[in-house]
Amino acid sequence: MEVEEWKASIFGLPGCSVSELLKFLRSKIGALSAQVDMKGNKAFLTIASSKQANALKRVDGMSFKRSKLSVRVTGPSGGGNSSMEMEGSSSRVGKGSKSKMPFKKSYNANEISALESALAARYDAGSQCLQLDALHQVGNARTFAPHFGNKVFVDLLLDCLRRNVPDLAMLSLQHNYIKDLRLFAGLGKAVPGLKALSLASNAVSSFKDLDALALPGLCIFELGDNPVTRNIDPVEYQWQVLRRFPDVVTLDGAPTEATVRFPLPDDVLASVQASPGLPATGSYAEDGGPGELVQAFLSKFLAVYDSPDRTGLLDAYHPTESYFSLTAEGDIDDVTTDAFAKKKDRRPRRGRKKGKDDVADPSLVDYYPLSRNLLAVTTVTERMKRVACGNIDVINAITHLRATAHDTSSAVADQVVAYAGSVPVIIVSLHGVVCETADGIVRPFDRILTLTQAEPESLAAAAGWPLYVINDMLRVRKAITNDRQADTVLRALSPGPSGPSDAPSLNPDQMSLVRELSLQFNFNFEFASAVLDANGWMPDATLAALQEMDARGAIPANAYN
């Protein structure tokens, strides 16, 4: 006689051993005999006792070493538990099972009437919720033969929804063995105001199936206990759902991770919109290049990087041929190699008030132990020590960096394809701002990723990474502080439209001088370039002219950022 096995998945584990986990579980549920396979912050258990498997469900939501655990138990037949229920739906029915209803090719008036009666009995007008869980178990089900693999029946159901409950806000379709979501392509048109949908405990096997659903207003969604969601990483799960339904705020009963937002007062917004700053172009990708592939990779990469556990990026880096380096840039006053450094005692007084902006950013201290800044680290030996080599060393390095939250919608990502011999590599330059979640610090960053295709049999491909990172160069700069923070952040988050720049055509040396002058004196681009041009692009002559203008009070107020 074959022994039935129960499967359990535990998510959200802190760092612990198998013995520590089993000791904790036994302290909560008593006897437990199980085979345990641990992978990062997840554990997968095989249990021979249904009593122990059911007892394990009680651990869901408990705290273990200050981490809240999420538990899912699946029975031998594939049915399972979902710890979340849609508001307004009744208690769960039995395990999901394939419908035994006949496959009807047409419906007569009596059968349609029976279906509408079943819908009316399960509709709550107060909450505008329709609960159609296990529709094959209703009393008169044999009359209208509900079969969710039958296009004729699904089309009839959608038509009944359109005619009878067009204002439907919540719909639950659990335990109906729904497999092909293409049949529900018309759901959004039938009930355009749908806000909550539950497809939990069905037979959905691919996230691509969700592409058939056009539900722009969906904000509550359940997909748990489907083949596609079993044993999946929570970060990957949320990413797959939000890329299709970006307005979802509750997934399987739990809030989704909030998008990075910077609360700005209306007066700040108005002032910044009135002076948009320099024109900027959007992201660049070569025609015919792997743009969508890279975009999907970056979205997933940054989502895992922003998660509490960055070890999920281990397989995204090449096991042996991957490198990571960090540069942390301090205050501009700490750099003494620019063309104006010798004239600091002559700089104009306006715009140079002594204060926090003249002090090296203290929050950068956390980055200095790994920083490879070539001005601060002068020996080759020390520079090489600060390069992480191989995916294990890389993960060890990035897990020691500050917790972050990226706003991918505002970042600019330029990508080009190059060749190392016959092997194509993709070079991605990512520019934007990032929020450090521990204390709300916002700072600019640049990140250059060199990517190559992951072999089909590689660990990266098995983990859902189509590309490997073979080089990762991260540069973080001084935090945006004081009353300039909101202004700078908004400018970074709101690039101008793509297209040719309206800025004057300057050579690289002239652009370098403009940048240095702007940074040292807080001048805007227009004034800095104009005063340099008026003095023949000579630093000494420019400084002398500025000193004379400052003595006369002739530097206009709009010359400053």
C-alpha positions, -999 to +999 in steps of 0.1 A: +000+000+000+015+033-011+020+058+018+004+092+012+028+122+017+019+157+027+040+186+015+045+218+035+063+250+026+075+275+052+085+310+041+101+339+059+126+319+079+154+338+097+189+323+096+186+289+113+196+253+110+172+223+103+175+212+139+166+246+152+135+248+129+123+213+140+128+221+176+107+253+172+079+234+153+078+206+178+075+231+207+044+245+190+026+214+176+041+185+195+054+154+176+066+160+141+084+136+118+095+151+085+121+153+058+133+189+056+150+207+027+161+243+035+168+268+008+177+303+020+147+317+039+124+288+028+120+252+040+101+224+023+089+195+044+076+160+035+053+146+061+037+111+062+011+119+089-020+139+079-025+147+116+009+163+119+004+181+085-029+197+097-013+206+130+015+224+111-011+249+097-013+264+132+022+278+128+011+301+100+016+337+112+037+327+143+070+345+150+103+326+150+134+346+159+114+378+152+104+367+117+068+361+109+063+326+092+040+318+063+030+282+061+013+263+032+003+227+035-006+206+004-023+172+006-015+141-014-041+149-041-028+184-046-054+203-025-042+226+002-048+253+026-049+290+020-045+311+051-063+341+035-100+345+026-117+372+006-138+396+025-175+387+021-169+351+010-182+321+030-161+294+047-140+272+025-154+241+009-135+209+004-103+203-015-101+214-051-110+186-075-117+183-112-153+188-122-172+157-133-199+177-150-208+170-186-193+191-214-224+208-228-224+224-263-255+246-257-279+257-230-316+260-231-338+286-212-343+263-182-306+257-177-298+294-180-325+301-155-310+276-131-275+292-134-290+326-127-308+313-097-275+299-084-258+332-089-286+351-071-283+328-041-246+334-038-246+372-044-244+396-015-258+430-027-245+448+003-208+441-004-214+435-041-196+402-037-204+370-056-190+338-041-188+310-067-165+286-049-169+250-059-198+258-082-202+221-091-214+214-055-245+236-054-278+218-052-290+224-088-255+222-104-265+192-125-291+213-143-266+238-157-235+216-156-207+241-146-175+232-164-148+259-163-129+242-192-159+246-214-159+279-234-196+277-239-203+276-202-177+303-194-192+326-221-227+320-206-214+327-171-198+360-182-230+370-200-251+363-169-227+385-149-230+413-174-268+412-174-274+405-137-245+420-117-228+446-139-217+465-108-200+435-092-169+445-071-158+411-056-157+377-073-145+344-058-139+314-080-120+291-057-120+252-061-134+252-096-104+235-114-099+266-135-069+259-158-072+281-190-076+318-181-079+327-218-116+317-215-120+346-190-106+372-214-141+390-214-143+392-176-132+429-175-158+439-200-186+419-183-179+435-149-157+466-155-158+477-118-143+445-104-119+453-076-113+419-060-108+385-076-099+351-060-086+323-082-071+304-053-071+266-052-074+260-089-052+246-116-034+277-130+001+265-140+017+296-156+019+333-148+016+340-186-020+328-182-028+360-163-020+380-194-054+371-207-071+390-179-077+427-186-086+440-151-073+476-148-090+483-115-080+451-097-066+459-062-073+426-042-061+393-058-057+357-046-039+330-066-026+309-037-027+271-038-023+269-076+005+249-093+021+282-104+024+295-068+036+264-050+072+266-037+077+300-053+098+327-038+075+355-024+094+383-041+091+365-075+054+359-068+046+395-061+067+407-090+049+384-114+015+397-102+023+434-100+038+435-135+003+425-148-019+442-121+001+471-109-028+485-086-030+453-065-024+463-028-034+430-012-021+396-025-034+364-009-046+385+021-012+402+027-003+437+017+020+441-012+053+458-007+048+496-012+061+514-042+088+539-033+072+573-030+086+606-017+059+628+000+063+664-013+043+694-002+023+711-029+044+743-027+075+723-034+059+706-064+047+739-078+081+755-075+100+727-091+075+724-120+080+761-126+118+756-131+123+721-146+161+724-148+182+709-176+166+690-204+172+652-202+167+622-224+151+590-214+165+554-213+184+543-244+184+508-260+198+498-294+172+490-321+166+453-322+184+448-288+172+427-259+154+457-243+124+438-228+146+410-215+169+435-198+140+455-184+124+423-169+158+413-155+164+447-139+129+449-123+134+415-107+170+422-098+161+454-080+130+439-063+152+412-048+180+437-039+154+457-020+140+427-002+150+418+034+171+389+020+195+397-008+208+361-009+180+356-035+205+372-060+231+344-055+221+327-087+219+360-107+257+363-104+280+340-123+294+314-098+331+321-106+334+349-131+314+376-114+328+408-098+314+435-076+330+469-067+318+499-048+327+536-049+314+560-023+319+596-032+322+622-003+318+659-003+331+679-032+354+699-008+373+667-001+384+664-038+414+686-045+422+677-081+399+701-099+409+732-118+395+756-092+410+739-061+439+764-058+416+793-058+393+782-030+403+812-008+390+835-036+356+819-041+325+842-039+308+843-006+272+841-020+259+805-021+287+792+002+271+794+036+289+771+060+266+743+073+257+707+069+263+708+031+300+716+037+305+685+059+312+651+044+281+629+045+282+609+077+259+582+063+286+573+037+308+560+065+289+527+063+301+524+027+338+532+032+350+497+043+340+484+009+347+516-011+373+513-039+375+551-044+408+556-063+414+589-046+411+575-011+426+540-017+460+545-033+477+510-033+469+483-059+469+456-032+442+474-011+422+482-042+421+445-052+411+435-017+379+455-021+368+437-053+344+408-046+350+378-069+325+350-074+288+350-065+294+340-028+318+369-022+295+393-041+264+383-020+285+386+012+295+421+001+260+434-009+243+420+022+264+443+043+252+474+025+223+495+037+187+483+031+172+502+001+141+509-019+145+518-056+119+536-077+124+518-111+099+541-128+122+571-124+155+555-131+172+558-165+188+527-179+210+528-210+220+495-226+243+485-254+254+451-267+291+444-271+310+412-279+337+394-260+350+373-289+319+357-302+300+360-270+275+389-267+275+409-235+250+436-225+263+466-207+236+484-187+242+519-171+215+526-145+211+561-131+187+573-104+180+579-068+175+554-040+159+556-006+178+539+023+149+526+043+164+525+078+165+563+081+148+576+050+180+590+034+178+596-003+210+595-024+219+595-061+235+563-075+250+550-107+253+512-114+269+496-144+260+460-149+276+437-174+253+408-183+256+377-204+232+350-213+227+321-187+231+286-201+198+267-201+212+241-177+227+267-153+215+274-118+206+309-129+182+296-156+167+271-131+161+300-107+144+321-133+173+344-143+178+345-181+210+365-177+241+364-155+258+394-139+295+391-146+304+426-134+286+450-111+300+485-105+281+505-079+287+542-072+269+560-044+271+597-038+264+622-011+229+621+003+204+647-007+198+668+024+180+698+039+156+719+019+172+709-014+162+673-009+126+675-023+138+696-052+166+674-062+146+642-058+118+654-079+142+665-107+157+631-106+123+614-107+110+636-135+134+636-166+124+657-195+110+642-227+133+621-249+148+638-279+177+661-288+190+682-259+185+720-260+218+726-241+246+744-259+271+722-278+302+721-256+333+700-259+343+676-231+368+701-215+342+729-215+316+706-200+341+696-173+347+732-164+310+740-163+304+711-140+332+721-116+321+757-114+285+747-109+294+723-081+317+746-062+296+777-063+261+762-067+256+780-100+231+767-125+242+754-159+232+785-178+250+810-157+282+789-153+285+783-190+278+820-198+304+834-174+331+808-186+323+817-222+326+854-215+361+849-200+374+827-227+370+794-208+400+803-186+396+793-149+418+821-135+401+848-155+366+834-146+374+834-109+387+869-110+356+881-129+333+864-103+352+880-074+348+914-090+310+907-097+305+895-061+322+927-047+297+948-067+268+925-058+263+919-095+258+881-094+221+877-101+199+857-077+188+834-105+224+823-111+221+798-083+204+764-082 
